[in-house]
Amino acid sequence: MYAQQLKAVSIVQGGHSLYIGGQAGVGKSYLVQQIFEDARRRHKSVQLTCTTGIACSNYPQVLFLFSDIKAFNNHRYVKYV
């Protein structure tokens, strides 16, 4: 992993929330998969949320590997005033 990806994993390991963004091909899906694998090894829970339903559909490999995890878009958690 690249230094920035290792830093992101470290942030999550510290119990913090993290936004992962960037252009296509920069390793977002790979990083998410690594975070989930690390959490599983450490017996920790991770929840994946996405800004859109389309974005959630980009993570079928993570959801397949960890069938007990569901991805939700952020709209589910936002209350409109």
Biotite code that builds the C-alpha atoms (Angstrom):
import biotite.structure as struc

atoms = struc.array([
    struc.Atom([0.000, 0.000, 0.000], chain_id="A", res_id=1, res_name="MET", atom_name="CA", element="C"),
    struc.Atom([1.003, 3.594, -0.538], chain_id="A", res_id=2, res_name="TYR", atom_name="CA", element="C"),
    struc.Atom([1.873, 5.831, 2.432], chain_id="A", res_id=3, res_name="ALA", atom_name="CA", element="C"),
    struc.Atom([-1.447, 7.709, 2.206], chain_id="A", res_id=4, res_name="GLN", atom_name="CA", element="C"),
    struc.Atom([-3.382, 4.427, 2.190], chain_id="A", res_id=5, res_name="GLN", atom_name="CA", element="C"),
    struc.Atom([-1.456, 3.194, 5.244], chain_id="A", res_id=6, res_name="LEU", atom_name="CA", element="C"),
    struc.Atom([-2.267, 6.470, 6.998], chain_id="A", res_id=7, res_name="LYS", atom_name="CA", element="C"),
    struc.Atom([-5.972, 5.976, 6.204], chain_id="A", res_id=8, res_name="ALA", atom_name="CA", element="C"),
    struc.Atom([-5.890, 2.445, 7.650], chain_id="A", res_id=9, res_name="VAL", atom_name="CA", element="C"),
    struc.Atom([-4.180, 3.810, 10.755], chain_id="A", res_id=10, res_name="SER", atom_name="CA", element="C"),
    struc.Atom([-6.903, 6.454, 11.183], chain_id="A", res_id=11, res_name="ILE", atom_name="CA", element="C"),
    struc.Atom([-9.612, 3.792, 11.031], chain_id="A", res_id=12, res_name="VAL", atom_name="CA", element="C"),
    struc.Atom([-7.667, 1.558, 13.423], chain_id="A", res_id=13, res_name="GLN", atom_name="CA", element="C"),
    struc.Atom([-7.742, 4.471, 15.852], chain_id="A", res_id=14, res_name="GLY", atom_name="CA", element="C"),
    struc.Atom([-11.537, 4.321, 15.865], chain_id="A", res_id=15, res_name="GLY", atom_name="CA", element="C"),
    struc.Atom([-12.110, 7.388, 13.700], chain_id="A", res_id=16, res_name="HIS", atom_name="CA", element="C"),
    struc.Atom([-14.477, 7.868, 10.772], chain_id="A", res_id=17, res_name="SER", atom_name="CA", element="C"),
    struc.Atom([-12.917, 8.469, 7.397], chain_id="A", res_id=18, res_name="LEU", atom_name="CA", element="C"),
    struc.Atom([-14.011, 9.825, 4.024], chain_id="A", res_id=19, res_name="TYR", atom_name="CA", element="C"),
    struc.Atom([-12.302, 8.124, 1.086], chain_id="A", res_id=20, res_name="ILE", atom_name="CA", element="C"),
    struc.Atom([-12.551, 10.021, -2.184], chain_id="A", res_id=21, res_name="GLY", atom_name="CA", element="C"),
    struc.Atom([-10.621, 10.515, -5.371], chain_id="A", res_id=22, res_name="GLY", atom_name="CA", element="C"),
    struc.Atom([-10.571, 9.981, -9.099], chain_id="A", res_id=23, res_name="GLN", atom_name="CA", element="C"),
    struc.Atom([-11.077, 6.638, -10.791], chain_id="A", res_id=24, res_name="ALA", atom_name="CA", element="C"),
    struc.Atom([-8.144, 4.277, -10.497], chain_id="A", res_id=25, res_name="GLY", atom_name="CA", element="C"),
    struc.Atom([-6.510, 5.727, -7.378], chain_id="A", res_id=26, res_name="VAL", atom_name="CA", element="C"),
    struc.Atom([-7.204, 2.671, -5.220], chain_id="A", res_id=27, res_name="GLY", atom_name="CA", element="C"),
    struc.Atom([-10.372, 3.563, -3.279], chain_id="A", res_id=28, res_name="LYS", atom_name="CA", element="C"),
    struc.Atom([-11.950, 0.104, -3.614], chain_id="A", res_id=29, res_name="SER", atom_name="CA", element="C"),
    struc.Atom([-8.661, -1.581, -2.751], chain_id="A", res_id=30, res_name="TYR", atom_name="CA", element="C"),
    struc.Atom([-8.293, 0.616, 0.340], chain_id="A", res_id=31, res_name="LEU", atom_name="CA", element="C"),
    struc.Atom([-11.846, -0.130, 1.496], chain_id="A", res_id=32, res_name="VAL", atom_name="CA", element="C"),
    struc.Atom([-11.195, -3.845, 1.082], chain_id="A", res_id=33, res_name="GLN", atom_name="CA", element="C"),
    struc.Atom([-7.964, -3.570, 3.101], chain_id="A", res_id=34, res_name="GLN", atom_name="CA", element="C"),
    struc.Atom([-9.756, -1.672, 5.877], chain_id="A", res_id=35, res_name="ILE", atom_name="CA", element="C"),
    struc.Atom([-12.452, -4.357, 6.074], chain_id="A", res_id=36, res_name="PHE", atom_name="CA", element="C"),
    struc.Atom([-9.877, -7.162, 6.103], chain_id="A", res_id=37, res_name="GLU", atom_name="CA", element="C"),
    struc.Atom([-7.908, -5.445, 8.876], chain_id="A", res_id=38, res_name="ASP", atom_name="CA", element="C"),
    struc.Atom([-11.073, -4.865, 10.919], chain_id="A", res_id=39, res_name="ALA", atom_name="CA", element="C"),
    struc.Atom([-12.093, -8.495, 10.537], chain_id="A", res_id=40, res_name="ARG", atom_name="CA", element="C"),
    struc.Atom([-8.679, -9.699, 11.731], chain_id="A", res_id=41, res_name="ARG", atom_name="CA", element="C"),
    struc.Atom([-8.907, -7.407, 14.746], chain_id="A", res_id=42, res_name="ARG", atom_name="CA", element="C"),
    struc.Atom([-12.543, -8.428, 15.492], chain_id="A", res_id=43, res_name="HIS", atom_name="CA", element="C"),
    struc.Atom([-13.739, -4.871, 14.909], chain_id="A", res_id=44, res_name="LYS", atom_name="CA", element="C"),
    struc.Atom([-16.886, -3.614, 13.243], chain_id="A", res_id=45, res_name="SER", atom_name="CA", element="C"),
    struc.Atom([-16.853, -1.279, 10.233], chain_id="A", res_id=46, res_name="VAL", atom_name="CA", element="C"),
    struc.Atom([-19.853, 0.295, 8.486], chain_id="A", res_id=47, res_name="GLN", atom_name="CA", element="C"),
    struc.Atom([-19.558, 1.373, 4.864], chain_id="A", res_id=48, res_name="LEU", atom_name="CA", element="C"),
    struc.Atom([-21.655, 4.347, 3.778], chain_id="A", res_id=49, res_name="THR", atom_name="CA", element="C"),
    struc.Atom([-21.644, 5.992, 0.369], chain_id="A", res_id=50, res_name="CYS", atom_name="CA", element="C"),
    struc.Atom([-22.768, 9.351, -0.928], chain_id="A", res_id=51, res_name="THR", atom_name="CA", element="C"),
    struc.Atom([-25.013, 7.712, -3.553], chain_id="A", res_id=52, res_name="THR", atom_name="CA", element="C"),
    struc.Atom([-26.525, 4.327, -4.335], chain_id="A", res_id=53, res_name="GLY", atom_name="CA", element="C"),
    struc.Atom([-24.342, 4.176, -7.432], chain_id="A", res_id=54, res_name="ILE", atom_name="CA", element="C"),
    struc.Atom([-21.250, 4.603, -5.267], chain_id="A", res_id=55, res_name="ALA", atom_name="CA", element="C"),
    struc.Atom([-22.411, 1.751, -3.000], chain_id="A", res_id=56, res_name="CYS", atom_name="CA", element="C"),
    struc.Atom([-22.726, -0.517, -6.024], chain_id="A", res_id=57, res_name="SER", atom_name="CA", element="C"),
    struc.Atom([-18.992, -0.033, -6.663], chain_id="A", res_id=58, res_name="ASN", atom_name="CA", element="C"),
    struc.Atom([-18.166, -2.254, -3.688], chain_id="A", res_id=59, res_name="TYR", atom_name="CA", element="C"),
    struc.Atom([-19.646, -5.677, -4.527], chain_id="A", res_id=60, res_name="PRO", atom_name="CA", element="C"),
    struc.Atom([-16.300, -7.397, -3.880], chain_id="A", res_id=61, res_name="GLN", atom_name="CA", element="C"),
    struc.Atom([-16.221, -6.045, -0.309], chain_id="A", res_id=62, res_name="VAL", atom_name="CA", element="C"),
    struc.Atom([-19.852, -6.953, 0.274], chain_id="A", res_id=63, res_name="LEU", atom_name="CA", element="C"),
    struc.Atom([-19.300, -10.420, -1.199], chain_id="A", res_id=64, res_name="PHE", atom_name="CA", element="C"),
    struc.Atom([-16.242, -11.115, 0.955], chain_id="A", res_id=65, res_name="LEU", atom_name="CA", element="C"),
    struc.Atom([-18.008, -9.905, 4.082], chain_id="A", res_id=66, res_name="PHE", atom_name="CA", element="C"),
    struc.Atom([-21.605, -11.003, 3.557], chain_id="A", res_id=67, res_name="SER", atom_name="CA", element="C"),
    struc.Atom([-22.700, -9.719, 6.975], chain_id="A", res_id=68, res_name="ASP", atom_name="CA", element="C"),
    struc.Atom([-21.845, -6.136, 5.951], chain_id="A", res_id=69, res_name="ILE", atom_name="CA", element="C"),
    struc.Atom([-24.243, -3.937, 4.011], chain_id="A", res_id=70, res_name="LYS", atom_name="CA", element="C"),
    struc.Atom([-23.428, -0.650, 2.290], chain_id="A", res_id=71, res_name="ALA", atom_name="CA", element="C"),
    struc.Atom([-25.869, 2.223, 2.712], chain_id="A", res_id=72, res_name="PHE", atom_name="CA", element="C"),
    struc.Atom([-25.985, 5.591, 1.058], chain_id="A", res_id=73, res_name="ASN", atom_name="CA", element="C"),
    struc.Atom([-25.789, 8.597, 3.352], chain_id="A", res_id=74, res_name="ASN", atom_name="CA", element="C"),
    struc.Atom([-29.328, 9.705, 2.546], chain_id="A", res_id=75, res_name="HIS", atom_name="CA", element="C"),
    struc.Atom([-30.628, 6.999, 4.841], chain_id="A", res_id=76, res_name="ARG", atom_name="CA", element="C"),
    struc.Atom([-29.057, 8.799, 7.798], chain_id="A", res_id=77, res_name="TYR", atom_name="CA", element="C"),
    struc.Atom([-29.905, 12.401, 6.874], chain_id="A", res_id=78, res_name="VAL", atom_name="CA", element="C"),
    struc.Atom([-33.053, 14.094, 8.156], chain_id="A", res_id=79, res_name="LYS", atom_name="CA", element="C"),
    struc.Atom([-34.327, 16.924, 6.017], chain_id="A", res_id=80, res_name="TYR", atom_name="CA", element="C"),
    struc.Atom([-35.372, 20.067, 7.882], chain_id="A", res_id=81, res_name="VAL", atom_name="CA", element="C"),
])
